[in-house]
Amino acid sequence: MIQDPFFYLVAVPAVIMIGLSKGGIGGAGAMLGVPLVTLAIDPVRAAAILLPILVAMDLVSLYAWRGVYQTKSLAILLPGAALGVGIGWVLAGSIGEEEIRLIVGGIGLVFSLDHYLGHYFGGEAKRAPRPHQPAKGMIWGTVAGFTSFVAHAGGPPFQMYMLPLRLPPPVYAGTSVIFFAVVNALKLLPYFMLGQFSAANLQTSLVLMPLVPVATLTGVWLVKAVSPKFFYALSYALVLLVSLKLIFDAGMALMA
């Protein structure tokens, strides 16, 4: 089990933010998970420690949002997601630690810029709901599956397809919960086969597990009762800052 106090200094808020997002309040908080924990340990181990926690959160969220989802979105996105998980599994041994940091930081940076530039230029808010586009859904689903496998960062690609549909917030939240519950379940066997579920990693996951129901159910409550404006603002700002640090650190290491 990890003993370093700095690890828990970043891991506890990371799990809380992920739990709030898993409850349905949005993907920005979930984006903070691996990047924050990666500040203390390598990204591969960070992903391995967080996966059991994500699965536990999925179980809580599935119960909280039971019966609220859109079948068509899932039918379009999930086949691509399964393919993306498979690609991530195949490439897992050939992607180095710094490359993963760069991928995670790059995903976060694109996600943040899309958010800020969209607000600045008035993009998404002024657009009418977009109809389903199965080909694009397959592509974004595959990207979501891959980025979820390497860094639990499938939220941005998922949102690239889902947000323009302009679904009612509860339907969007329930669909998101099912999508990532399936994706995380698909990742369990590959992570086990890759030897990521060591005793030390699982013990660390168990230490953080008590945060799961509190954070996740709080997220469910916030979606139903409170405006997420402050949460979104804080989350996007943190994603941007952490992503820039990861890109800087990875770039310096790769150039050394």
N, C-alpha and C positions, 0 to 999 in steps of 0.2 A: 504494500500500500504506500502511496505517496505521502511523505511526511513534510515536505517543504511548505511552510506557511504561505509563501507567495502564490503557490499553486491554488490554494483554497481562497486566497484573496481575489483571484480572478475567476475561479471556477464557480464559486457560489453565486455571484451576480450573473454569470453566464447562464447557469441552470435556471435561475429565476426568470431571466429575460426569455429564454427558450420556452419555459413553461407558460408564460403569459402569451407568447405567440401561439403555442400549441393549443391554448384555450380558444384561439380564434381571433385574437386581436390584430394579427398581421404578421408578415414574414420578416420584417426588419429585425425584430428581437431575436428570432431564430438565427439570422445571419451572424449574430454576435458570438454564437457558441464556440465553434472551433477557432475563429480568430482570437478571441479573448484567451482561451485556454492555451493556445499556441504561444502566447507570450511567456508561458511558464514551462511548457514541455513541447516535444516535437509534434507536428501535426498528425502523424499517423497514430501515435498513442492517444492524442487528444480525441480523435475520431472514435477510437476503440472504446475509450472510457465513456464517452457520451452516448454511444449507440444503445446500450441497455437502458439508460435513462430516457432516451427518446422513445423506445418501445413502451416503457411504463407510462410515459405521458400520453402516447397514442391510445392506450387502453382507457385511460381516464377520459380523454377527449372523445373517443368513440361512444362512450356511454353518455357523456354530456350532450353530444350533438346527434344522437341516434335518430334516424328517420329524416334528417334534414340534409339533402344533398341533391346534385344534379347528375343523373345517370349518364347523359350524353357526354359531358366533359370527361368523366372518368373513362368511358369507353374509348374516347379519342386519345387521351394522354397516357393511360397505363401501359398499353403495348410498347410504346416508345420508351417509357420509363424502365420497363423490364430489360429492353435492349441496352439502354444506357448503363444499368447496373452491371450487365454482362460485360460491356466494354471496359468499365472501370475495373472489374475483377481481372480481366485479361491483362490490362496495362498496369496493374498495381505494382508488380515487381520492377517495372522499368521507369517509374516516376520517383525521383529523389525527393528528399525532405525539403530542399530549398525550392524545387519546382512546385511542390504542393503549396508551400507558403505563397509563391507567386500566383498560383491559380486561385487560391482562396482570396488573396488580396485583390487580384484583378476582378474577380466576380463581385466582391464587395464594392470596389470602386465603380464599376459599370452600373451596379444596382443603385448606388448613391447618386451618381451623376444623372441617371435616367430620372430619378425622383426629383432632384433639384432643378434640372433643366426643364423637365415637364411642367413643374410649377412656374418656372420663370417665363416660359413661352406659352403657358396656358394649355399645353397639349391635351392630356387625357381628359381633363375636366370638361373640355368643350366638345368632346366627340360623342356621337350617338353610340349606343350599344352595337358591337360588332357581331355578326353571325358567326357560327362555328365554321372553322376552316380545318378539316381533318389533316391535310398535308402539313400545315404549320403546326398543328397540335402534335403530330408525330415527331416533328423535329424538336419542338420545345420539350416534349415529354422525354425524348432521348437525352437531351442536354441536362434536363432536371435529374434524370436517373444517374447520369455520369457524375455530375457535380455533387449530388447527394452522396454517392458512394465514396468519393475521394475526400469530401470535406463537410458532409451534412449541409451542403449549401444549395439544395435544390429549389429553394424558395424563389429566387429571382427568375429563373427560366419558367417556372410554373406560373408566376405572376405575369410574365410577358404575354402568355397566352390567355390567362384567366381574367385579368383586370379589365381588358377592353370589352369583355362580355357584359360588364356592368350588372352582375347578378346582385340580388338583395344580399346584404351582409351576412345574415344567418346561413343562406344557401351557399355562399362563397366559403364561409368558415367550415361548414359541414363537409363540403366537397374536398376542401384542402385537407381536412383531418383524415378522410378515408384515403386520399391519394398518398399521403406521406406514411400512413400506417401500413399500407401495402408495400410501398418502396422500402421502408425500414425493415419490414419482415423479410423481404427478398434479400436484404443485405446481411442477414444473420449468418447464413451458411457460408458465403464467401469470406466474411470476417473470421469465422471459426476456422475455415480451411487455411487461411493466411496466418493463423497463429496469433491473432490479435486479442483473444480473450484469455490472457494470462491470469493467474491467481491475483497478482498485484493490481492489474487493471480492474478486475471484477470487484475486488475489495474496495478500491477507490470509488467505483460506481455505487456500491452499496452505501458508503459513507454519505454520498450526495443524494441518495434516493429519497430520504424524508422530505426533501424540498419539492418533490414531484407533485403530489396531490394539491398542496397549498398553492403553488405557482400556477398550475394548470387550471384549477377551478377558479382562481382569481381572474385568470384571463377570460374564462367563460363568462364570469360575472361582469367584467368590464365591457365585453362586447354587447351585452344585453342592457347594461345600465349606465355606462359612463362613456363620454366622448373620448376616443383614443388619440385626440390631436396632440396632447403633450407627449404621450408614449411614442407616437410616430416621430415627432420632432427629435426627441432624445435618442431614439434608436437609430435613425438615419445619420445623425451627427456622429454617434459613436462608431457606427459601421464605417463611415468615411475615414475617421481618424485612425481606427485600428487597421483598416485596409491599407492606408498610406504607409503606416509603420511596417506592416508585413512586406509590402512591395519594396520599401527602402532596405529593410534587413536582407531580404532575399537577393535583391540586386547587388548589394555590397558583397554578399557571400559568393555569388556567382562570378563577380568580377575579380575576386581576390585570387 
